[in-house]
Structure formats: C-alpha cells, structure tokens
Amino acid sequence: MQVSSSYMQNSYHTVTHSLNSPKNGSENEELSKINEETQKDKDDKKQPNELSEEEKIQVSKLQARDSEVRAHEAAHLAAAGGLAAGGASFTYQKGPDGKQYAIGGEVPIDTSPGSTPEETITRARQIKAAATAPANPSGQDMKIASTAAMMEMKAVMELAAQKQEENDLKNSKNPYQISQNNTQTSPLDITA
C-alpha cells in the first residue's frame, strides 16, 4: 500500500507528541515501536538528490511503467462499462526512492453470456471492446477477446436457429400457402 510522505510526516509528528505525554507504560512501548517503524519508513525513502544515477534511471523506468499500467487498466475499465466487476487492482514494486510503482494490473470483467442470444451478442461485443481497448493489448487481453468472439459467433448461430424454427413453425401452421405464381398448394399434393 502506498503511503504519501505528508501522511508519514503527520503520523510521525503525532506519535512524537504522544510519546511526550504517555498515559501508561505499555502504551509508551507501543508508541515507541510505531515511532521506530515510521522513522525506518522515512529513512528508506531517499530524496531525488540522494539517488545514484543508476537509481534515478530505475525510478524513471518505474514511473513510465506505472503510467503505462494505469492507462492500460483505465482503458479496460472505461470500455467495460457495466460489465466491470470492480475497479482496477495493481501489483506494486518499491523503487529505490521508497515509493510504490504499479508494474501490473487487472480489471475484473463479467464474461458470462446473456440470458438471450441477442443479449449475449451485445455482451460479447462489449467484452471484446474492453479487452482490446488499450493501445497495446496483452496476450491475456487477446485471449479474452478471442473467447468473446467465439461466444458472439455461437450466439449468432443460436439466434439464426431460433429464427429458422420460428419461420418453420409459422409455415407449418398455414398448410395452404400461396406460391409465387399465386396458386394454392396443399401439404397433400395428390396427382392423378
């Protein structure tokens, strides 16, 4: 979890103030431990002017990766709309400056089919759009897009089969149909 430096400074000052006026001995020990941990976290963070050239390069790369990851996941989230099953979550790496940088992430998306073929087609298209929304979709993104495309094809075939069944049912209810040359035909065509 990333903690801002202003939070750390405020926390440090609050703990220091509390240590100067403890209520009891055990509280004093707990506050002393917190004070030590806070100071250690503060010491772990180097100021930019304290970093070596190599560390500055590493921080620059981590900042670029952090921006790229956040933009990538934001694109998924924006395109997913109501299919997003939550916000983006990130994997972090601590840089030499003591800050946390996002190096990976994910957005949970509901990839279940709809209750009708029409709904499934709509959902599949939105899933594909969400998976391919970033400028550089990952291999996993492309796999999800491919699965959504198959789900869409299956739903299109189901819809076509349903419409054919409806047409067949409609035609079977009217056994006397007018043919193209306006002659009536009967299901029982008796020839002499």
N, C-alpha and C positions, 0 to 999 in steps of 0.2 A: 504494500500500500504506500502511495506517495504521500509524504507529509511536507507541507510547504515550510520554508525556512522561517517565515513570520510566525507560524504556529509553534515551531520548535522554540523560537526565542521567547514568545509569550509563555509557553509552558515552562521553560527554564526559569523565567523570572518569577512565575507563580510558585514554583517549587522552592526556589531560593527563599522567597518571602515566607513560605510556610515553615521552612526549616528554622528560621529565626524565631518562630513562636510556636513550638510544638505543643500539642495537648498532652501527649503521653509518650513514653519511651518506644513502644512498638510502632507507633505512627512515625516517630522520628526515624527509625530504621527503615521503614518502607519508603518514606520520602527521600531518604539518603540514597537508596537503591535507584529510585526513579531519577534523582538528580544525576547520579553517575551514568545511567543509561542515556539520558538526554544529552549529557556532555559528550559521551562517546559518539552518539549520532552526529552531534555538531562537529566533533573533531574529524569524523570520517568524511565530511563534506569539505572538499578543497575549493577555494575560490579560484576563478578562472586564471588569475595571475600566478597561482601556485602550481598549476599543472605543467607538466613537461610538454614538449612539442608533440610527442607521440600520444600522450593522453588527450591533448587538445584535438588531434586528428580523430581519435577514437570517439570523443564526445561529439564532434561534428558529424561523424558517421551515424552515431546513435540518434542524434537529433533528426537527421534526414530520414532514418528508418522509422522513427516514431511518427513523423509527419506522414510518411507514406502509408504506414499501417492504419493510422487513424482515418486518413482519407479513403482508403480501401474499404474499411468496415463501414464508414459513413455512407458510402455509395451503396453497399449491400442493404443497409438499414433503410435508406430513402426509397430504394426501388421495391423493397419487400412490402412496404405499406402495412396493411392489416395482417399479413402472413408472418410478420416478425413476431417471434415468440418471446421476445425480451430484447434488451439493449445489447450493445456490443460489449464483449469482455476481452481483456487483453492479458498477454503474457509479458512480464517486465524483466528487464535486465538493469542492474545497477551500474551506472557509469563511474569512471574514475573521479568524477566530481561529486559522487554520493547521491545523485538524482536517479530516479527510476525512469527508464525509457521503454515504451511499448515496442516489442520486437515481433509480436504475433498477435492475432486476434481472431475472433469469430462472432458471428451473429446467428443466433438460432432462428431457423425459419421452419414453419409448419409445412411439410411437404406431403401431407396426406391428400388423397383425392377428394373431390367434392361429392355431394350426395346425388348429383345427376351428371350425365356426360357433359352437358353444357357448362356446369359449374366446374367440373374437372378440367375442361379445356381452358377456362378463364384462369383457374388457379395455376395450371401448368405453365401457361404463358407468363404469369407474374413471377413464378419461381425461376423460370429461365431468365427473365429480365433482371431479377435480383442477383442471380448467380453470376451473370455476365456484366453487371453494372460497372465494376471497377475498370479503370484503364487497362490494367494487366491482370485478368482473372488467373487465379492459381489453378493447378491441376485438379484440386478438390472442387473448386468452383465449376470447372468444365465438366467434371463427373456429375455434379448435381444438375447442371444444365442439360446434359445428355439424358439423365434419368427423367427429367421433367418433359423433355421432347418425346420420349417413349410413352410417358403417361398421357401426353396430349394425343399422340397417334392412336393409342388404344381407345381413348375416349371418343375420338372422331369415328373410329370403326364401330364402336358401340352405338353411337348416335345414328350412323348410316343404317345399321342393322335395325334399330328401333323404327326409323322412318320407313324402311322397306317392309317391316312387319305391319306397321300401321296401314301402308298402302295395300298390302296383300289382304289385310282384314277388311278394309273398306271395299275392295273389289270383290271379295267373297260374299259380302252382304248384298250386293246387287248382281245377281246372276245374269240379268238381262242387260247387257251393256250395248251402247250404241258404238258401232265400229267406225272407223274413219270414213267409210263410204255410206254412212247413215243407215246401215242395215242392222237389224237387231240380231244378236247372236244368243244362243241358249247354251247352257252348260251341257245339255243333252242334244247333241247335234246328230240327228238321225238322217241318214242318207238312204235313198231307195235303190 
